[in-house]
Amino acid sequence: MRSAATPEPTTRSSHGAEGSERAAEPSILTLTMNPAVDLCWEVGHLEEIGKIRARVRSVAAGGGGINVARHVVRLGGRATAVHTAGGEVGLRLNRLLDEEGVDHVAVDIDDDTREALVLFEAESSRGYHIVPPGPHLHDHEGRRCLDALVQAVDGCPYVVASGSLPGGLPDDFYAAVSRRVREAGSRLVLDTSGPALRGALAEGVFLFRCNRTEAESLTGRPLRGFDDARALNEHLLTTGAAEIAVTTLGELGALCSTGHGHTELYAPPLPGEPLSDAGAGDSMVAALITQLAAGEDPVGAAALGVAAAAAAMLTPSTEPFDLDVARSLRSQVRTRFRTDPRRRGV
């Protein structure tokens, strides 16, 4: 683990066995500005009064980019997670990543890293993901995170910025990330929400992934299906906000759009009851970027992403999806390509 501190801004430690073949693969860098230690508890039944006994299902380092890095490695790729870490919870976050064998760069902050609670009710098979806002960062801490990212990006073709921003950082923080990543010769994949989203899109990114809620915040109207997603993605492409746009539509699937047209990807039927959607988005981004780094085309990469998101629905809380299930569901992702009349000459 590397901890950002003066006079040496960052330090790194790689964990886990990597052979010569793995070392030759390009590494994917992820950025998590507001990580968490995810506590997953299971109860038999939620009662309105009285004491409820719970068992701890898992304790894991979490947050968008950290989850993506974890899944990239599980899918056979290489990844390094850059993240903030503060206080006792931050120390625990670092220990969990070390124990798991995730290569990471920790940037020290003054405030405590947040803890998030995933509560799973066995009787109803329902999960509740309870997430506090997290720490407040100062301007100099944000600048140190950017410096740590640039220092770690060397040789990484893709950088994934995923998750919300903590308080204190300006709305244009991800726009600054986009500029620094572009200057370093890498491509930025963005998966975030809130005010920081618009600033980053104004700067432009390589790939933007959004869900229904984020899409509706951009358009100001409901996203009912593929036609609405196509209108949004086309706008993102024509304005230069993204070179590739992937909009997910829950149980319908996703729309992957490039300069050549739009491909509807239909979600495969689940081989069991859905338990939680908490990790679906990160699972999709991880599968998508792993495939892109391996040379797959965007539509093929997005197809595995849809399958991974579906597999993640079968696991409670943010637990990792089953790789074999994701691969089996990949063959059941149907696609439909549609060109846009304004792009027939592309």
C-alpha positions as CSV (number, residue, x, y, z in Angstrom):
1,M,0.0,0.0,0.0
2,R,1.1,3.5,-0.6
3,S,0.2,6.4,1.6
4,A,0.3,9.9,0.4
5,A,2.2,12.1,2.8
6,T,4.8,14.8,2.7
7,P,7.7,14.7,1.6
8,E,6.9,11.6,-0.4
9,P,3.5,12.0,-1.9
10,T,2.7,8.4,-2.6
11,T,4.0,4.9,-2.0
12,R,2.8,1.7,-3.5
13,S,2.8,-2.0,-2.6
14,S,1.7,-4.8,-4.9
15,H,0.1,-7.9,-3.4
16,G,-0.8,-11.2,-4.9
17,A,1.1,-13.4,-7.3
18,E,1.6,-12.1,-10.7
19,G,3.5,-14.2,-13.3
20,S,5.3,-12.9,-16.3
21,E,2.2,-13.1,-18.5
22,R,0.2,-11.0,-16.0
23,A,3.0,-8.5,-15.7
24,A,3.0,-8.0,-19.5
25,E,-0.7,-7.1,-19.5
26,P,-1.7,-3.4,-19.4
27,S,-2.9,-2.3,-16.0
28,I,-6.2,-0.5,-15.4
29,L,-6.1,2.4,-12.9
30,T,-9.2,3.2,-10.9
31,L,-10.0,6.3,-8.8
32,T,-12.2,6.2,-5.7
33,M,-12.5,9.6,-4.0
34,N,-15.1,8.5,-1.4
35,P,-14.5,4.8,-0.6
36,A,-16.1,2.9,2.3
37,V,-15.7,-0.1,4.5
38,D,-18.8,-2.1,3.6
39,L,-20.3,-4.0,6.5
40,C,-22.8,-6.6,5.4
41,W,-25.2,-7.9,8.1
42,E,-27.9,-10.6,7.7
43,V,-31.1,-10.8,9.8
44,G,-33.9,-13.3,9.6
45,H,-36.7,-10.7,9.8
46,L,-36.8,-7.0,10.5
47,E,-39.0,-6.1,13.5
48,E,-40.3,-2.6,14.3
49,I,-39.5,-3.0,18.0
50,G,-37.1,-5.1,20.1
51,K,-33.6,-6.3,19.6
52,I,-32.8,-7.9,16.3
53,R,-30.0,-10.5,16.2
54,A,-27.8,-10.3,13.1
55,R,-24.8,-12.1,11.8
56,V,-21.9,-10.5,9.9
57,R,-21.9,-11.8,6.4
58,S,-18.8,-9.9,5.2
59,V,-16.6,-6.9,5.8
60,A,-14.8,-5.5,2.7
61,A,-13.2,-2.5,1.2
62,G,-15.7,-0.8,-1.0
63,G,-16.5,2.2,-3.2
64,G,-16.9,2.4,-7.0
65,G,-13.3,2.3,-8.2
66,I,-12.2,-0.2,-5.6
67,N,-15.0,-2.5,-6.5
68,V,-14.1,-2.2,-10.2
69,A,-10.4,-2.9,-9.5
70,R,-11.4,-6.0,-7.5
71,H,-13.6,-7.4,-10.4
72,V,-11.0,-6.6,-13.0
73,V,-8.5,-8.8,-11.3
74,R,-11.1,-11.6,-10.8
75,L,-11.8,-11.4,-14.6
76,G,-8.1,-12.0,-15.3
77,G,-6.9,-8.4,-15.8
78,R,-4.5,-6.2,-13.8
79,A,-5.7,-3.2,-11.8
80,T,-4.5,-0.6,-9.3
81,A,-6.9,1.4,-7.1
82,V,-6.1,5.0,-6.1
83,H,-8.3,6.0,-3.2
84,T,-8.5,8.3,-0.2
85,A,-8.1,6.9,3.4
86,G,-8.6,8.7,6.6
87,G,-8.7,7.9,10.3
88,E,-9.2,4.5,11.9
89,V,-11.7,3.4,9.2
90,G,-9.1,4.4,6.6
91,L,-6.5,2.2,8.2
92,R,-9.0,-0.7,8.2
93,L,-9.7,0.0,4.5
94,N,-6.0,-0.3,3.7
95,R,-5.7,-3.5,5.7
96,L,-8.6,-5.1,4.0
97,L,-7.2,-4.3,0.6
98,D,-3.8,-5.6,1.6
99,E,-5.3,-8.8,2.9
100,E,-7.4,-9.2,-0.3
101,G,-4.3,-8.7,-2.5
102,V,-5.6,-5.6,-4.3
103,D,-2.8,-3.3,-5.5
104,H,-3.6,0.2,-4.3
105,V,-2.4,3.7,-3.7
106,A,-3.8,5.3,-0.5
107,V,-3.9,9.1,-0.3
108,D,-4.1,10.2,3.4
109,I,-6.9,12.6,4.4
110,D,-7.8,14.3,7.7
111,D,-11.4,13.2,8.0
112,D,-12.5,9.6,8.6
113,T,-13.3,7.3,5.7
114,R,-17.0,6.3,5.8
115,E,-18.5,3.0,6.8
116,A,-21.5,1.7,4.8
117,L,-24.0,-0.9,6.0
118,V,-25.7,-3.5,3.8
119,L,-28.6,-5.1,5.6
120,F,-29.9,-8.3,4.1
121,E,-33.2,-9.7,5.3
122,A,-33.2,-13.5,4.7
123,E,-37.0,-13.9,5.0
124,S,-37.8,-11.6,2.1
125,S,-34.4,-11.9,0.3
126,R,-34.3,-8.1,0.3
127,G,-31.1,-6.0,0.7
128,Y,-30.8,-2.5,2.1
129,H,-27.7,-0.4,1.2
130,I,-27.3,2.4,3.7
131,V,-24.5,4.8,2.8
132,P,-23.5,8.0,4.7
133,P,-22.1,11.0,2.8
134,G,-18.5,10.5,3.9
135,P,-15.6,12.8,4.8
136,H,-15.0,16.5,3.9
137,L,-11.9,17.1,1.8
138,H,-9.8,20.2,1.6
139,D,-8.5,21.7,-1.6
140,H,-4.9,20.5,-0.9
141,E,-6.2,17.0,-0.4
142,G,-7.9,17.0,-3.7
143,R,-4.7,18.3,-5.4
144,R,-2.7,15.5,-3.8
145,C,-5.2,12.9,-5.1
146,L,-4.7,14.3,-8.6
147,D,-1.0,14.2,-8.2
148,A,-1.2,10.6,-7.0
149,L,-3.3,9.6,-9.9
150,V,-0.9,11.1,-12.4
151,Q,2.0,9.5,-10.8
152,A,0.3,6.1,-11.0
153,V,-1.1,6.4,-14.5
154,D,2.1,5.8,-16.4
155,G,1.5,2.9,-18.8
156,C,-2.2,2.5,-18.0
157,P,-4.3,2.8,-21.1
158,Y,-7.6,3.3,-19.1
159,V,-8.5,5.1,-15.9
160,V,-11.8,4.5,-14.3
161,A,-13.2,7.2,-12.1
162,S,-16.2,5.7,-10.3
163,G,-18.3,6.8,-7.4
164,S,-19.5,10.0,-5.8
165,L,-17.3,12.9,-4.7
166,P,-16.9,13.6,-1.0
167,G,-17.8,17.0,0.4
168,G,-15.4,19.9,-0.1
169,L,-14.3,19.1,-3.6
170,P,-15.4,21.4,-6.4
171,D,-18.0,20.3,-8.9
172,D,-15.4,20.4,-11.7
173,F,-13.1,17.9,-9.9
174,Y,-13.7,15.1,-12.4
175,A,-13.2,17.6,-15.2
176,A,-9.7,18.2,-13.8
177,V,-9.3,14.4,-13.7
178,S,-10.3,14.2,-17.4
179,R,-7.7,16.8,-18.4
180,R,-4.9,15.2,-16.4
181,V,-5.7,11.7,-17.7
182,R,-5.8,13.0,-21.3
183,E,-2.5,14.8,-20.8
184,A,-1.0,11.6,-19.6
185,G,-2.0,9.8,-22.8
186,S,-4.7,7.6,-21.1
187,R,-8.5,7.3,-21.6
188,L,-11.0,8.1,-18.9
189,V,-14.0,5.9,-18.1
190,L,-16.5,7.8,-16.0
191,D,-19.2,6.4,-13.7
192,T,-20.5,9.0,-11.3
193,S,-23.5,11.1,-10.4
194,G,-24.5,14.5,-9.0
195,P,-23.2,17.9,-9.9
196,A,-19.7,16.6,-10.7
197,L,-21.1,14.7,-13.6
198,R,-22.0,17.7,-15.8
199,G,-18.6,19.3,-15.3
200,A,-16.8,16.1,-16.5
201,L,-19.0,15.7,-19.5
202,A,-18.4,19.4,-20.5
203,E,-14.7,18.5,-20.5
204,G,-15.2,15.3,-22.4
205,V,-14.4,11.6,-21.5
206,F,-13.6,8.5,-23.5
207,L,-16.5,6.4,-22.1
208,F,-19.4,7.4,-19.9
209,R,-21.6,4.8,-18.2
210,C,-24.9,6.0,-16.5
211,N,-27.9,4.3,-15.1
212,R,-31.5,5.3,-15.3
213,T,-31.3,7.7,-12.4
214,E,-28.2,9.5,-13.7
215,A,-29.7,9.6,-17.2
216,E,-32.9,11.2,-15.9
217,S,-30.9,13.8,-14.0
218,L,-29.2,14.8,-17.3
219,T,-32.3,14.9,-19.4
220,G,-34.8,16.1,-16.8
221,R,-37.3,13.5,-17.9
222,P,-38.1,9.8,-17.4
223,L,-36.0,7.2,-19.2
224,R,-38.6,4.7,-20.3
225,G,-36.7,2.6,-22.8
226,F,-34.2,2.3,-25.6
227,D,-35.6,5.2,-27.6
228,D,-35.0,7.6,-24.7
229,A,-31.6,6.1,-24.1
230,R,-30.7,6.5,-27.7
231,A,-31.6,10.2,-27.7
232,L,-29.4,10.8,-24.6
233,N,-26.5,8.8,-26.0
234,E,-26.7,10.5,-29.4
235,H,-26.5,13.9,-27.6
236,L,-23.5,12.8,-25.6
237,L,-21.7,11.7,-28.7
238,T,-22.5,14.7,-31.0
239,T,-21.6,17.2,-28.3
240,G,-18.2,15.6,-27.6
241,A,-19.1,14.7,-24.0
242,A,-18.1,11.0,-24.7
243,E,-16.7,8.9,-27.5
244,I,-18.6,5.9,-26.2
245,A,-21.9,6.1,-24.2
246,V,-23.4,3.2,-22.3
247,T,-26.8,3.7,-20.6
248,T,-28.2,0.9,-18.5
249,L,-31.9,0.3,-18.3
250,G,-32.3,-2.1,-15.4
251,E,-34.1,-5.3,-16.3
252,L,-34.3,-4.2,-20.0
253,G,-30.5,-4.2,-20.5
254,A,-28.3,-1.4,-21.8
255,L,-27.6,0.7,-24.9
256,C,-24.1,1.0,-26.2
257,S,-23.5,3.9,-28.5
258,T,-20.4,4.7,-30.7
259,G,-19.8,6.8,-33.7
260,H,-21.1,3.9,-35.9
261,G,-24.5,3.6,-34.3
262,H,-26.4,2.3,-31.3
263,T,-26.6,-1.3,-30.1
264,E,-29.4,-2.5,-27.8
265,L,-28.3,-5.2,-25.5
266,Y,-31.1,-7.1,-23.9
267,A,-30.5,-8.4,-20.3
268,P,-30.5,-12.2,-20.1
269,P,-33.1,-14.1,-18.1
270,L,-31.9,-14.7,-14.5
271,P,-31.4,-18.3,-13.4
272,G,-32.7,-17.3,-9.9
273,E,-34.4,-14.6,-7.9
274,P,-32.6,-11.2,-7.8
275,L,-31.3,-10.4,-4.4
276,S,-29.6,-7.0,-4.7
277,D,-28.6,-4.5,-7.4
278,A,-25.9,-2.9,-5.1
279,G,-22.9,-4.2,-7.1
280,A,-24.4,-4.4,-10.6
281,G,-23.0,-1.1,-11.9
282,D,-19.5,-1.7,-10.7
283,S,-19.6,-5.3,-12.0
284,M,-20.7,-4.0,-15.5
285,V,-17.9,-1.4,-15.7
286,A,-15.3,-3.9,-14.6
287,A,-16.3,-6.4,-17.2
288,L,-16.6,-3.8,-19.9
289,I,-13.2,-2.2,-19.3
290,T,-11.4,-5.5,-18.9
291,Q,-12.7,-6.6,-22.3
292,L,-11.7,-3.2,-23.9
293,A,-8.2,-3.5,-22.4
294,A,-8.0,-7.0,-23.9
295,G,-8.8,-5.7,-27.4
296,E,-12.6,-6.4,-27.5
297,D,-14.8,-4.0,-29.4
298,P,-17.2,-1.8,-27.3
299,V,-20.3,-3.8,-28.1
300,G,-18.8,-7.1,-27.2
301,A,-17.3,-5.6,-24.1
302,A,-20.7,-4.1,-23.1
303,A,-22.3,-7.5,-23.6
304,L,-20.1,-9.1,-21.0
305,G,-20.8,-6.1,-18.8
306,V,-24.6,-6.7,-19.1
307,A,-24.0,-10.4,-18.2
308,A,-21.8,-9.5,-15.2
309,A,-24.4,-7.0,-13.9
310,A,-27.1,-9.7,-14.2
311,A,-24.9,-12.1,-12.3
312,A,-24.3,-9.5,-9.6
313,M,-28.1,-9.3,-9.1
314,L,-28.0,-12.9,-7.8
315,T,-25.7,-12.1,-4.9
316,P,-26.7,-10.3,-1.7
317,S,-25.2,-6.9,-0.9
318,T,-22.0,-6.0,-2.7
319,E,-20.6,-9.6,-2.7
320,P,-18.7,-10.5,-5.9
321,F,-20.7,-12.0,-8.8
322,D,-20.1,-15.6,-9.8
323,L,-17.7,-15.7,-12.8
324,D,-19.1,-18.9,-14.3
325,V,-22.6,-17.5,-14.1
326,A,-21.6,-14.3,-15.8
327,R,-19.9,-16.2,-18.6
328,S,-22.9,-18.4,-19.1
329,L,-25.2,-15.5,-19.2
330,R,-23.0,-13.7,-21.8
331,S,-24.3,-16.1,-24.6
332,Q,-27.8,-15.1,-23.7
333,V,-27.4,-11.4,-24.2
334,R,-29.2,-10.6,-27.4
335,T,-28.2,-7.5,-29.4
336,R,-29.9,-5.3,-32.0
337,F,-27.9,-2.7,-34.0
338,R,-29.5,0.5,-35.1
339,T,-27.8,3.3,-37.0
340,D,-28.8,6.9,-36.5
341,P,-30.0,8.6,-39.7
342,R,-27.6,11.5,-39.0
343,R,-24.6,9.2,-38.8
344,R,-25.0,7.0,-41.9
345,G,-21.9,8.4,-43.5
346,V,-19.7,7.6,-40.4
